[in-house]
Amino acid sequence: EVKIAGSIPPLTNSYQTRNGLEKSETEKQYKEIADIVAQYVDILLCETQPEALEASIAAKAASVHGKPVWVAFTLEDDFALDAAANKLAPVLRSGQSLEYALKNLEGINNLEA
């Protein structure tokens, strides 16, 4: 069985860490994108997300459609020191740890990956 994934991209360049929009405007734009894309796909893919909050907003907008939601982040090329764990760890382009970004996705409906 073939499944079609629809892209819900970052609102700006995947390598920028801030989209420059207020949270309410970011939510509005992601809702509009998700509402359109969801009509034509089986999976909603919030891809190349550079920052935890934006990824969470995108995933929440996608989650209301009852379809699987996947989130993919863009990471820095090198690991960075995770001060809380005192070890090297993968970090998003925003400098946030991957662990932090994943915790921000907890509780979102239909999140599979």
Residue pairs with C-beta under 8 A, 6 or more apart in sequence:
3 42
3 43
4 40
4 41
4 42
4 43
5 41
5 42
5 43
5 44
5 45
5 70
6 37
6 38
6 40
6 41
6 43
6 44
6 45
7 37
7 45
7 47
8 30
8 33
8 34
8 37
8 44
8 45
8 46
8 47
8 58
8 61
8 62
9 47
9 48
10 16
10 19
10 48
10 49
10 50
10 54
10 58
11 19
11 21
11 26
11 29
11 30
11 54
12 19
12 20
14 48
14 49
14 50
14 74
14 93
15 50
15 74
15 93
16 50
16 93
17 50
17 51
17 92
17 93
17 94
17 95
18 51
18 94
19 26
19 54
21 29
23 53
23 57
26 54
26 57
27 57
27 60
27 61
30 57
30 58
30 60
30 61
30 62
31 61
33 61
34 44
34 58
34 61
34 62
34 64
34 65
35 65
37 44
38 44
38 62
38 65
38 67
41 67
42 67
42 68
43 67
43 68
43 69
43 70
44 62
44 65
44 67
44 68
44 69
44 70
45 69
45 70
45 71
45 72
46 55
46 58
46 59
46 62
46 69
46 70
46 71
46 72
47 70
47 71
47 72
48 72
48 73
48 74
49 55
49 58
49 71
49 72
49 73
49 74
49 92
49 101
50 73
50 74
50 92
50 93
50 94
51 92
51 93
51 94
51 96
52 92
52 94
52 96
52 100
52 101
52 104
53 104
55 71
55 73
55 101
55 104
55 105
56 104
56 105
56 108
58 71
59 69
59 71
59 105
59 108
59 111
60 108
62 69
62 110
63 69
63 108
63 109
63 110
63 111
64 109
65 110
66 110
67 110
68 110
68 112
68 113
69 108
69 109
69 110
69 111
69 112
70 111
70 112
70 113
71 105
71 111
71 113
73 92
73 98
73 101
74 92
74 93
75 90
75 91
75 92
75 93
75 98
76 90
76 91
76 92
76 93
76 95
79 88
79 89
79 90
79 91
80 88
80 89
80 91
80 95
80 97
81 87
81 88
81 89
82 88
82 89
82 91
82 97
82 99
84 97
85 99
89 97
89 98
89 99
90 97
90 98
91 97
91 98
92 98
92 101
105 111
